[in-house]
Amino acid sequence: MGEIGVILILLTGVIATNWFARALGGRIALPLIQIAAGAVIGLTTDFGIMLQPELFFVLFLPPLLFLDGWRVPKHDLQDNATTILSLAFGLVFFTVLGVGALLHLVIPTMPLAVCFALAAVLSPTDVVAATAMMTNVPVPRRLQRILEGEALFNDASGLVCLRLAVAAAMTGAFPFWTSVGGLVWAAIGGIAIGLLLSQIISLMKFRIAARLGEDTSSYILISLLTPYGAYLLAEAAGCSPVLAAVAAGMMMSRVEVSGQALAVTRIRRNAVWETLQFTLNGAIFLLLGEQLPGILARVHSGAAESGHSGLGWLALYVLAVTLALAALRFVWVWLSVFVWLKRHPASADHTRPNLRLVSVMSAAGVRGAVTLAGALSLPLMLPDGTPFPSRDLVILIAAGVILVSLIVANASLPGLLHGIEVPPEPHDDRQERAARVEAAKAAIAALARAGEAPAARSTAEATAPSGHLAAVALVADYYQHRLTRLEPDAQKSPADDTLHDEERLHVLALRAERAAIVNMARGHRISTDLAHKLLRETDLSEAAFQNASDA
């Protein structure tokens, strides 16, 4: 079957598995259904897809990481920065050391460097799978944001550890300080490249649009190419391409607050990105399942590499590694929460960590397609031409841990989260209320200027000034009602039932709102996340009024 047929079947599988998961009411998580469907495809077709890790990383990771960096609430990231960095870096190193040592103890025939390589492969979590597991269960906002933030950065730390472990296996040496310097350069360089490239692309885009006008399709295509550019440029510079893609998304989120793009561009771009995210996430798990039959064909060779023959020993290794990952994660999360409670006793309702929440954090640490791609990226040969030691065994254990972690999460998370008592989420809506008040006042001021500027009217309006002023009064009354709801003491202006020129004036007022929101964001009087929320509301309203006027 040709490449086109493979793509079409994968896309059809993404749609069919999503419908099937919805028909089941979420009782089985979508990633598990997609993996099972992929396995069926692998058994019943002659796809024979060779999952090339380098190609997989380049095709799938940049846009998904970019989108996560773009959409993750920056305010929540800042509030939980210590916890997120602790999980994304501290827990990864803790996991690599602990699981690597355990593997060398349980499977002494596996070289130590390879043990650490497998541990590095298993260290990153998969936020897509974890989120899918909790789709139908209420999740505390802070916990959700921590899991998302952790997954943004732990791919980078895990892949860097993998690179170091593979280098040690290939050369037989592990230069510590060189490795530490490489890790620092990978992190700082990757972030810097992502931020700078995204900023440069945005500036060029806006300057071209200012001279030639804005083309929505070109803007959308540029946003799709940006993560690939950041990823490949960082990879060529020897930095972390994962962090480069994430940083590019974060910078794009900040640039977006400038409000320079047209409302229709932002609306259509969001639709394109949501479709792309849905497609890529589904294709990843389908491909993962499609690889399983080929992986299972290596059972006998993998068992022989471990020194024990039989599927039972491999199942024991997978179970031991899965339990070790969960235990290390539980210990790290519990200690992190305990230290936080000691440092912030006044803001905590409990003196000890909530064991159910810690258990949820542990169970939600599922592994996904990046883990399998990392295992498949191990070289086939050593420099002397001999086969890379225990490569098949590493791939088998990685695939087994992915499946077991997904199954355990699917079975345990709904029960752990059902009826859980969580500390109240801090939510201060004063900033949002104040921002809405200022935006409404800006809209009313713009309408007042429109009513006082007859020179700006068209010829038709000039012949019927009373109709124009009535339209101004009508739209101003709408905003006055909004302002009255936000500020009950605000003075109410009279209304009129005339609809002449209403759509154009609504757009005028919405653009004044948008300008006020942008100014508040630039002046750091509101958060970037709130600015995105308010801008999206004005975009949708403007598109609705423009469509009405076009009709």
C-alpha positions as CSV (number, residue, x, y, z in Angstrom):
1,M,0.0,0.0,0.0
2,G,1.3,3.4,-1.0
3,E,2.0,6.3,1.3
4,I,-1.2,8.1,0.3
5,G,-3.3,5.0,1.3
6,V,-1.5,4.8,4.7
7,I,-2.3,8.5,5.4
8,L,-5.9,8.1,4.4
9,I,-6.4,5.0,6.6
10,L,-4.7,6.8,9.5
11,L,-7.0,9.8,9.2
12,T,-10.0,7.6,8.9
13,G,-8.8,5.7,12.0
14,V,-8.5,9.0,13.9
15,I,-12.1,9.8,13.2
16,A,-13.5,6.3,13.8
17,T,-11.7,5.9,17.1
18,N,-12.9,9.2,18.4
19,W,-16.5,8.3,17.5
20,F,-16.1,4.9,19.2
21,A,-14.7,6.5,22.3
22,R,-17.6,9.0,22.5
23,A,-20.1,6.1,22.0
24,L,-18.6,4.3,25.0
25,G,-19.1,7.4,27.1
26,G,-15.5,7.8,28.0
27,R,-15.3,4.5,29.9
28,I,-12.2,3.5,27.9
29,A,-9.7,6.3,27.3
30,L,-9.2,7.4,23.7
31,P,-5.5,6.7,23.6
32,L,-6.1,3.0,24.5
33,I,-8.8,2.7,21.8
34,Q,-6.4,4.2,19.3
35,I,-3.6,1.9,20.3
36,A,-5.8,-1.1,20.0
37,A,-7.1,0.1,16.6
38,G,-3.5,0.6,15.5
39,A,-2.6,-2.9,16.5
40,V,-5.6,-4.2,14.5
41,I,-4.4,-2.2,11.5
42,G,-0.9,-3.6,11.9
43,L,-2.1,-7.2,12.1
44,T,-4.6,-7.0,9.2
45,T,-2.8,-4.8,6.7
46,D,0.6,-4.8,4.9
47,F,1.5,-1.4,6.1
48,G,4.9,-2.4,7.5
49,I,5.5,1.2,8.6
50,M,9.1,1.7,9.7
51,L,8.8,4.3,12.4
52,Q,11.9,6.4,11.9
53,P,12.5,8.2,15.2
54,E,14.1,11.3,13.7
55,L,11.3,11.7,11.2
56,F,8.7,11.0,13.9
57,F,10.1,13.7,16.1
58,V,10.3,16.3,13.3
59,L,6.8,15.6,12.0
60,F,4.8,15.3,15.2
61,L,6.6,17.0,18.1
62,P,7.2,20.6,16.9
63,P,3.6,21.6,16.2
64,L,2.2,19.9,19.3
65,L,4.9,21.4,21.6
66,F,4.4,24.8,20.0
67,L,0.7,24.7,20.5
68,D,1.1,23.6,24.1
69,G,3.5,26.5,24.7
70,W,1.1,28.9,23.0
71,R,-2.0,27.9,24.9
72,V,-0.8,26.9,28.3
73,P,-1.9,29.7,30.8
74,K,1.3,31.7,31.5
75,H,-0.1,32.9,34.8
76,D,-0.5,29.3,36.1
77,L,2.9,28.5,34.8
78,Q,4.4,31.3,36.9
79,D,2.4,30.4,40.0
80,N,3.5,26.8,39.8
81,A,6.9,27.3,38.3
82,T,8.8,25.7,41.2
83,T,6.7,22.6,41.2
84,I,6.7,22.3,37.4
85,L,10.5,22.7,37.2
86,S,11.0,20.3,40.0
87,L,9.0,17.6,38.2
88,A,10.3,18.4,34.7
89,F,14.0,18.3,35.7
90,G,14.5,17.1,39.3
91,L,12.1,14.1,38.9
92,V,13.5,13.2,35.5
93,F,17.0,13.0,36.9
94,F,15.8,11.2,40.0
95,T,13.9,8.7,37.8
96,V,16.9,8.1,35.5
97,L,19.1,7.3,38.5
98,G,16.6,5.2,40.3
99,V,15.2,3.2,37.5
100,G,18.6,2.9,35.8
101,A,20.1,1.3,39.0
102,L,17.0,-1.0,39.4
103,L,17.3,-2.2,35.8
104,H,21.0,-3.0,36.2
105,L,20.2,-4.9,39.4
106,V,17.3,-6.9,37.9
107,I,18.9,-7.4,34.4
108,P,22.6,-7.6,35.1
109,T,23.3,-8.6,31.5
110,M,22.1,-5.2,30.3
111,P,25.1,-2.7,30.4
112,L,24.8,0.1,32.9
113,A,24.8,2.8,30.2
114,V,21.9,1.1,28.4
115,C,20.0,0.8,31.7
116,F,20.3,4.6,32.1
117,A,19.3,5.0,28.4
118,L,16.1,3.0,29.0
119,A,15.4,5.0,32.2
120,A,15.8,8.2,30.3
121,V,13.4,7.0,27.6
122,L,10.8,6.2,30.3
123,S,11.3,9.5,32.3
124,P,9.1,11.9,30.2
125,T,5.3,11.8,30.8
126,D,2.7,12.2,28.1
127,V,0.2,15.0,28.9
128,V,-2.0,14.1,25.9
129,A,-2.7,10.7,27.3
130,A,-3.0,11.8,30.9
131,T,-5.5,14.5,29.9
132,A,-7.5,12.0,27.9
133,M,-7.7,9.7,30.9
134,M,-9.3,12.5,32.9
135,T,-11.7,13.8,30.3
136,N,-14.9,12.8,32.0
137,V,-13.7,13.4,35.6
138,P,-13.4,16.9,37.2
139,V,-9.8,17.7,37.7
140,P,-8.4,20.4,40.0
141,R,-7.2,23.3,37.9
142,R,-3.8,23.5,39.6
143,L,-3.2,19.8,39.2
144,Q,-4.1,20.0,35.5
145,R,-1.8,22.9,34.9
146,I,1.1,21.3,36.7
147,L,0.8,18.1,34.6
148,E,0.7,20.2,31.4
149,G,3.6,22.3,32.4
150,E,5.7,19.3,33.5
151,A,5.1,17.6,30.1
152,L,6.2,20.8,28.3
153,F,9.7,20.6,29.7
154,N,10.4,17.0,30.7
155,D,10.6,15.8,27.1
156,A,13.7,18.0,26.8
157,S,15.4,16.8,30.0
158,G,14.6,13.2,29.2
159,L,15.9,13.3,25.7
160,V,19.1,15.1,26.8
161,C,19.7,12.3,29.4
162,L,19.0,9.8,26.6
163,R,21.6,11.4,24.4
164,L,24.2,11.4,27.2
165,A,23.5,7.7,28.0
166,V,23.8,6.6,24.4
167,A,27.1,8.5,24.1
168,A,28.4,6.7,27.1
169,A,27.3,3.4,25.7
170,M,28.9,4.1,22.3
171,T,32.3,5.5,23.7
172,G,32.5,3.7,27.1
173,A,33.2,7.1,28.8
174,F,31.0,9.7,30.6
175,P,32.7,13.1,30.9
176,F,30.6,14.6,33.7
177,W,31.5,18.3,33.3
178,T,31.2,18.2,29.5
179,S,27.8,16.6,30.0
180,V,26.6,19.2,32.5
181,G,27.8,22.0,30.1
182,G,26.0,20.3,27.2
183,L,22.8,20.1,29.3
184,V,23.0,23.8,30.2
185,W,23.7,24.8,26.6
186,A,20.9,22.6,25.3
187,A,18.4,24.2,27.7
188,I,19.4,27.9,27.4
189,G,20.2,27.8,23.7
190,G,17.0,26.0,22.8
191,I,14.9,28.5,24.7
192,A,16.8,31.5,23.3
193,I,16.5,30.2,19.7
194,G,12.8,29.6,20.0
195,L,12.1,33.0,21.5
196,L,14.2,34.9,19.0
197,L,13.0,33.1,15.9
198,S,9.3,33.5,16.9
199,Q,9.9,37.2,17.6
200,I,11.7,37.9,14.3
201,I,9.1,36.1,12.3
202,S,6.3,38.1,14.0
203,L,8.0,41.4,13.3
204,M,8.6,40.6,9.6
205,K,5.0,39.4,9.3
206,F,3.6,42.6,10.7
207,R,5.8,44.8,8.6
208,I,4.9,43.0,5.4
209,A,1.2,43.2,6.3
210,A,1.5,46.9,7.0
211,R,2.7,47.5,3.5
212,L,0.9,44.9,1.5
213,G,-2.2,44.1,3.6
214,E,-2.9,41.1,5.7
215,D,-3.5,37.7,4.0
216,T,-5.2,35.3,6.3
217,S,-4.0,32.1,4.6
218,S,-0.4,33.3,4.6
219,Y,-0.6,34.1,8.3
220,I,-1.9,30.7,9.1
221,L,0.8,29.0,7.0
222,I,3.5,31.0,8.7
223,S,2.2,29.9,12.2
224,L,2.4,26.3,11.0
225,L,5.9,26.6,9.7
226,T,7.3,28.5,12.8
227,P,7.6,25.5,15.2
228,Y,9.4,23.5,12.5
229,G,11.8,26.3,11.9
230,A,12.6,26.6,15.6
231,Y,12.9,22.9,16.1
232,L,15.3,22.4,13.1
233,L,17.4,25.4,13.9
234,A,17.9,24.4,17.5
235,E,18.8,20.9,16.5
236,A,21.4,22.2,14.0
237,A,22.9,24.3,16.8
238,G,23.1,21.4,19.2
239,C,20.5,22.8,21.5
240,S,17.2,21.3,22.7
241,P,14.7,21.4,19.8
242,V,11.9,20.5,22.2
243,L,12.5,23.6,24.4
244,A,12.9,25.7,21.2
245,A,9.5,24.7,20.0
246,V,7.9,25.3,23.4
247,A,9.6,28.7,23.7
248,A,8.5,29.7,20.2
249,G,4.9,29.0,21.2
250,M,5.2,31.0,24.3
251,M,6.6,34.0,22.4
252,M,3.8,33.7,19.8
253,S,1.3,33.8,22.7
254,R,2.8,37.1,23.9
255,V,2.9,38.5,20.4
256,E,-0.7,37.6,19.9
257,V,-1.7,40.1,22.7
258,S,-0.6,42.9,20.4
259,G,-3.9,42.5,18.6
260,Q,-2.3,43.4,15.2
261,A,-3.8,40.4,13.3
262,L,-7.3,40.6,11.9
263,A,-10.0,39.0,14.0
264,V,-10.9,36.6,11.1
265,T,-7.2,35.5,11.0
266,R,-7.2,34.6,14.6
267,I,-10.5,32.7,14.4
268,R,-9.5,30.7,11.4
269,R,-6.1,30.0,12.7
270,N,-7.5,28.6,15.9
271,A,-9.7,26.3,13.9
272,V,-6.8,25.1,11.8
273,W,-4.6,24.4,14.9
274,E,-7.4,22.6,16.7
275,T,-7.9,20.3,13.7
276,L,-4.2,19.7,13.4
277,Q,-3.9,18.9,17.1
278,F,-6.8,16.4,16.9
279,T,-5.2,14.7,13.9
280,L,-1.7,14.5,15.1
281,N,-2.6,13.2,18.6
282,G,-4.7,10.5,17.1
283,A,-2.2,9.5,14.5
284,I,0.5,9.2,17.1
285,F,-1.4,6.6,19.1
286,L,-2.5,4.8,16.0
287,L,1.1,4.5,14.9
288,L,2.1,3.4,18.3
289,G,-0.4,0.6,18.1
290,E,0.6,-0.3,14.6
291,Q,4.2,-0.9,15.8
292,L,3.1,-3.4,18.5
293,P,2.8,-6.5,16.3
294,G,6.4,-6.0,15.0
295,I,7.6,-5.3,18.6
296,L,6.0,-8.5,19.9
297,A,7.8,-10.4,17.2
298,R,11.0,-9.6,19.0
299,V,9.9,-11.2,22.2
300,H,12.2,-14.2,21.9
301,S,15.3,-12.2,21.0
302,G,14.6,-9.7,23.7
303,A,14.1,-12.4,26.3
304,A,17.4,-14.0,25.2
305,E,19.2,-10.7,25.7
306,S,18.0,-10.6,29.4
307,G,19.4,-14.0,30.1
308,H,16.0,-15.5,30.8
309,S,13.8,-17.0,28.1
310,G,10.0,-16.7,28.1
311,L,7.3,-14.0,28.0
312,G,6.8,-14.3,31.8
313,W,10.2,-12.7,32.5
314,L,9.5,-9.8,30.2
315,A,6.2,-9.2,31.8
316,L,8.0,-9.2,35.2
317,Y,10.5,-6.7,34.0
318,V,7.7,-4.4,32.7
319,L,5.7,-4.7,35.9
320,A,8.8,-4.0,38.1
321,V,9.8,-0.9,36.0
322,T,6.2,0.4,36.0
323,L,5.9,0.0,39.8
324,A,9.3,1.7,40.2
325,L,8.3,4.6,38.1
326,A,5.1,5.1,40.1
327,A,6.9,4.7,43.4
328,L,9.6,7.2,42.5
329,R,7.1,9.7,41.3
330,F,4.9,9.3,44.4
331,V,8.0,9.9,46.7
332,W,9.1,12.9,44.7
333,V,5.7,14.5,44.5
334,W,5.0,13.8,48.2
335,L,8.4,15.4,49.3
336,S,7.8,18.4,47.0
337,V,4.4,19.1,48.5
338,F,5.7,18.5,52.0
339,V,8.5,21.0,51.5
340,W,6.0,23.5,50.0
341,L,3.6,23.2,53.0
342,K,6.5,23.8,55.3
343,R,7.5,27.0,53.5
344,H,3.9,28.3,53.1
345,P,2.1,27.2,56.3
346,A,-0.2,30.2,56.3
347,S,-1.6,29.5,52.8
348,A,-2.2,25.7,53.4
349,D,-5.2,24.1,54.9
350,H,-3.3,20.9,55.7
351,T,0.0,20.2,57.4
352,R,0.6,17.1,55.4
353,P,0.2,16.4,51.7
354,N,-3.2,15.1,50.5
355,L,-2.4,11.4,49.7
356,R,-5.2,11.1,47.2
357,L,-3.9,14.1,45.2
358,V,-0.4,12.7,45.4
359,S,-1.7,9.4,44.1
360,V,-3.5,11.1,41.3
361,M,-0.2,12.8,40.3
362,S,1.6,9.5,40.4
363,A,-1.1,7.6,38.3
364,A,-1.3,10.5,35.8
365,G,2.4,10.1,34.9
366,V,1.6,7.9,31.9
367,R,4.1,7.3,29.1
368,G,3.3,7.8,25.4
369,A,4.6,7.8,21.9
370,V,7.7,9.9,22.7
371,T,8.9,7.1,24.9
372,L,8.6,4.5,22.1
373,A,10.2,6.8,19.6
374,G,13.1,7.4,22.0
375,A,13.6,3.6,22.4
376,L,13.5,3.1,18.6
377,S,16.1,5.9,18.2
378,L,18.8,3.8,19.8
379,P,21.5,3.0,17.3
380,L,21.7,-0.4,15.6
381,M,25.5,-0.7,15.9
382,L,28.3,0.3,18.1
383,P,31.3,2.0,16.6
384,D,33.2,-1.3,16.3
385,G,30.3,-2.8,14.2
386,T,28.8,-5.0,16.9
387,P,25.1,-4.8,17.6
388,F,23.9,-2.2,20.1
389,P,23.5,-4.2,23.4
390,S,20.0,-5.1,24.5
391,R,18.3,-2.9,22.0
392,D,15.3,-5.2,21.4
393,L,14.9,-5.6,25.1
394,V,14.8,-1.9,25.6
395,I,12.1,-1.5,23.0
396,L,10.0,-4.3,24.5
397,I,10.2,-2.9,28.0
398,A,9.4,0.6,26.8
399,A,6.3,-0.6,24.8
400,G,5.2,-2.7,27.8
401,V,5.5,0.2,30.2
402,I,3.5,2.5,27.9
403,L,0.6,0.0,27.7
404,V,0.6,-0.8,31.4
405,S,0.8,2.8,32.5
406,L,-2.1,3.7,30.2
407,I,-4.2,0.8,31.5
408,V,-3.5,1.6,35.1
409,A,-4.3,5.3,34.7
410,N,-7.6,4.5,32.8
411,A,-8.6,2.1,35.7
412,S,-7.5,4.2,38.7
413,L,-7.8,7.9,37.8
414,P,-11.6,8.1,37.7
415,G,-11.9,6.4,41.1
416,L,-9.1,8.5,42.6
417,L,-10.7,11.8,41.4
418,H,-14.3,10.9,42.0
419,G,-15.6,13.0,44.9
420,I,-12.1,14.2,45.8
421,E,-12.0,17.2,48.2
422,V,-9.5,19.7,47.0
423,P,-8.5,23.0,48.4
424,P,-10.5,25.9,46.8
425,E,-8.9,27.3,43.7
426,P,-7.8,30.9,44.2
427,H,-9.8,32.9,41.8
428,D,-9.8,36.6,41.9
429,D,-12.1,38.1,39.3
430,R,-11.5,41.7,40.2
431,Q,-8.9,42.1,37.5
432,E,-11.2,40.6,34.8
433,R,-14.1,42.8,36.0
434,A,-11.9,45.9,35.9
435,A,-10.6,45.0,32.4
436,R,-14.2,44.6,31.1
437,V,-15.2,47.9,32.6
438,E,-12.3,49.7,31.0
439,A,-12.9,48.1,27.6
440,A,-16.7,49.0,27.8
441,K,-15.8,52.6,28.6
442,A,-13.4,52.7,25.7
443,A,-16.1,51.4,23.4
444,I,-18.6,54.1,24.6
445,A,-15.9,56.8,24.1
446,A,-15.3,55.6,20.5
447,L,-19.0,55.7,19.9
448,A,-19.2,59.2,21.3
449,R,-16.5,60.4,18.9
450,A,-18.3,58.7,16.0
451,G,-21.4,60.6,16.9
452,E,-19.5,63.9,17.0
453,A,-17.7,63.4,13.7
454,P,-20.1,64.0,10.8
455,A,-17.2,64.4,8.4
456,A,-16.3,60.8,8.8
457,R,-19.7,59.6,7.6
458,S,-20.6,58.4,4.2
459,T,-22.7,60.5,1.8
460,A,-25.8,58.4,2.7
461,E,-25.2,59.1,6.4
462,A,-24.7,62.8,5.8
463,T,-28.2,63.0,4.3
464,A,-29.7,61.2,7.3
465,P,-27.7,62.4,10.4
466,S,-30.5,61.6,12.8
467,G,-30.4,57.9,11.7
468,H,-26.7,57.8,12.3
469,L,-27.0,59.4,15.7
470,A,-29.8,57.0,16.6
471,A,-27.6,54.1,15.7
472,V,-24.8,55.5,17.8
473,A,-27.3,55.8,20.7
474,L,-28.5,52.2,20.2
475,V,-25.0,50.7,20.3
476,A,-23.9,53.0,23.1
477,D,-27.0,51.8,25.1
478,Y,-25.9,48.2,24.6
479,Y,-22.5,49.0,26.1
480,Q,-24.1,51.1,28.8
481,H,-26.2,48.0,29.8
482,R,-23.0,46.0,30.0
483,L,-21.3,48.7,32.1
484,T,-24.3,48.9,34.4
485,R,-24.1,45.1,35.1
486,L,-20.4,45.5,35.8
487,E,-20.7,48.8,37.7
488,P,-24.3,49.0,39.1
489,D,-23.8,52.7,40.0
490,A,-22.8,53.7,36.5
491,Q,-25.1,56.3,34.9
492,K,-27.4,54.8,32.3
493,S,-27.9,56.5,28.9
494,P,-31.2,56.5,26.9
495,A,-31.8,53.8,24.3
496,D,-33.3,53.9,20.8
497,D,-34.8,51.2,18.7
498,T,-33.3,52.4,15.4
499,L,-31.0,49.8,13.8
500,H,-29.5,51.8,10.9
501,D,-25.7,51.5,10.7
502,E,-25.7,49.3,13.8
503,E,-23.3,46.6,12.6
504,R,-20.6,49.1,11.5
505,L,-20.8,50.9,14.9
506,H,-20.6,47.6,16.8
507,V,-17.4,46.8,14.9
508,L,-16.1,50.2,15.7
509,A,-16.8,49.7,19.4
510,L,-15.3,46.2,19.4
511,R,-12.1,47.5,17.9
512,A,-12.0,50.2,20.6
513,E,-12.4,47.4,23.2
514,R,-9.6,45.5,21.6
515,A,-7.3,48.5,21.7
516,A,-8.0,49.0,25.4
517,I,-7.3,45.3,26.1
518,V,-4.0,45.5,24.2
519,N,-3.0,48.6,26.1
520,M,-3.8,47.0,29.5
521,A,-1.8,43.9,28.5
522,R,1.2,45.9,27.3
523,G,1.1,47.9,30.6
524,H,1.0,44.6,32.6
525,R,-2.2,45.6,34.2
526,I,-3.8,42.3,33.1
527,S,-2.3,38.9,32.6
528,T,-1.6,37.5,29.1
529,D,-4.1,34.7,29.7
530,L,-6.9,37.2,30.5
531,A,-6.0,39.3,27.4
532,H,-6.3,36.2,25.2
533,K,-9.7,35.4,26.7
534,L,-11.0,38.9,26.1
535,L,-9.5,39.2,22.7
536,R,-11.1,36.0,21.6
537,E,-14.5,37.3,22.7
538,T,-14.1,40.5,20.7
539,D,-12.9,38.5,17.7
540,L,-16.0,36.3,17.7
541,S,-18.3,39.3,18.1
542,E,-16.6,41.2,15.4
543,A,-16.8,38.2,13.0
544,A,-20.5,37.8,13.8
545,F,-21.3,41.5,13.0
546,Q,-19.3,41.5,9.9
547,N,-21.0,38.4,8.6
548,A,-24.4,40.0,9.4
549,S,-23.4,43.1,7.4
550,D,-22.1,41.1,4.5
551,A,-25.3,39.1,4.4
